[in-house]
Amino acid sequence: MTPSPTGSASGATPVATPVATQSLTEELWAAIEPVYTRILDHPFLGGLTDGTLPRAAFRHFVVQDSHYLRDYARALAVCAAKAPGEEDVRAFADDAVGALAAEQGMHAEFMDALGAGAEQAAAEPVLPTTRAYTSYLLATVYGGSFAEAVGAVLPCYWIYARVGEQLLARSSPDPLYARWIATYGDEAFQSVVRRVLALTDRIGEEISPAERRRVVEHFTTTSRYEWMFWDAAWRGETWPV
């Protein structure tokens, strides 16, 4: 946009052109770049790609991810309920169904490959990091605005998509781990993530600076929980008492 002059054409200094602001997704990713770097460097992901990840660590992850996805589906359903437009209502409702399908389908296959059934996984306890993550997630989507809810659920979409892209080129010599990597590097999943990112940027054009700060805070917090989730599996986390 061409700025209007502050005075006559006889030499008045024009108003400087406003600097374009960051899109909301640009601001969000900049906030968690160090977290994402730590995720990529985590030995859990390194073990996936070189095939050295202990089966016990992967089993821990699959069991806790099954617990997580049930509550994540609830969080997505709340996003659908709060969405102002019908298209976004349908999209988040579909994603909620997809999260449950992943829990019932893909994780059941992984548990079978690990020598246990889905029922056994469901009977195992929800461990500290999973409980903390899902509790924060549900509290935020129920208690916050639609924008805050999207900020809280977004890392599970976006970080997995970025990790999937990074790992897909390397895959894994272990067929089980290669299957997990392929799921999140798949173009179908990537297209879902692009849709949510486009929505996030639309939201960013409409919300107040105060609400935007809350979105960034929630996004950063759940991104940290993503790192903690992989770390908990790597450490074989249990309840200490």
C-alpha positions, 0 to 999 in steps of 0.5 A: 500500500502506498503511504499518504504524504504527511504534508504538501509535495514540497518536501514533506517526509512521507509516512514509512510503509508498514512492515508486514506482520508475521502470519500466525503460523510463522510466529508459532513455528518460530516460538517452538523452533528450539523444541523441534530441534530437540525433538529431531535430536532425540535418541527415540527418533534416532533409534527409529531410523537406524533400527536400534530403538528397543522394542520396549521403548516403542511398545511404551510409546504405542500404549501411551499413544493409544491412551493419548489419542482417545483424549485427543479425539475428544479435544478435536470434537470440542474444536468442532463444536466451537468452530464458527463455520460449517466447513471447519465443524465437519473437518474437525469432526472428521479428524476426531473420527480419524484419531479414534480410527488410528487408535483402533486400527494402526495401534492394534496392528502395532500391538499385535506385532509386539506380541500383545493385543489392543485390549491389553494395551487399553488395560495398562495405566495412563502414565504421568506425561500422558496424563499431564499432556491430555489434562492440559489439552482438554482443559484448554479446549474446554475452557478457552476460545476456538483459537486457543483450542486450535493452538493447543491441538496443532502441535500433534498435527504439525510436529508429526507432519514435520517429523514424518517428512524428515524421517521418511527419506531415511525410513528404517531397516526395521519394518515395524518402525518403517511402517510408523514413519510412513504413516506420518510422512504420507501425503494424505496426512500432510494434506490434512495438516496443510488444511489446519495450518491454513485455518490457523492463519485465517484465525490469526487475522481475526483475533486480538493481540492478547488472544494471539499471545494465549494461542502462542502460549498453548501451542508452545506448551503442547509442543513441549509435551510432544518432546516429553512424550517421546522422552517418556517412552525412551526412559520407560517412565512409570509412576514413581509411587 
